[in-house]
Amino acid sequence: MTVVFEQLQKEGFEVTAFFYNPNIHPWKERERRLAALTGYADSNNIPLEIDEEYPLEENIRMLLDAPNRCYACFADRLFATADKAAELGIENFSTTLSVSPYQNQSFIMEAGNAAFKRSGVRFVYRDFREFYKESIRISREAEMYRQPYCGCVFSERDRYLKLKSPGQV
């Protein structure tokens, strides 16, 4: 999140962070990630919107029914982000997912563009993977929590079984 926010600000965007993660399992992991974002946003004067709902059952059902769970997860979160941006009168939205070399960038672009078509809020895609190592360095220096897996119960399982998730490149 660190370098993505910084880079977007350098481009002239006013950044507002939005936390919507019904996919993160277990609850304690969600809380750790929210605390890391809250601390970063507070210390960098970034406005933060938080979706407090945790529809775990709906999320798991959606993932199980999806032809590709990673795409479905990206789409769910990017649609919610576009909707929140529209609600707040924000003209553009983006995602910190694009800094990770472990995420499928095509899925991110496709889901973001679909959210734009539905909401009318422009999706700003940037491939921030070149900043991944810098992001790690910054977060470690700041002693921020770094998540050990993508978030859903399936990615948690896959990291232990060393399985490649269907959404990874």
Secondary structure, 3 states (H helix, E strand, C coil): CHHHHHHHHHCCCCCCEEECCCCCCCHHHHHHHHHHHHHHHHHCCCCEEECCCCCHHHHHHHHHHCCCHHHHHHHHHHHHHHHHHHHHCCCEECCHHHHCCCCCHHHHHHHHHHHHHHHCCEECCCCCHHHHHHHHHHHHHCCCCCCCCCCCHHHHHHHHHCCCCCCCC
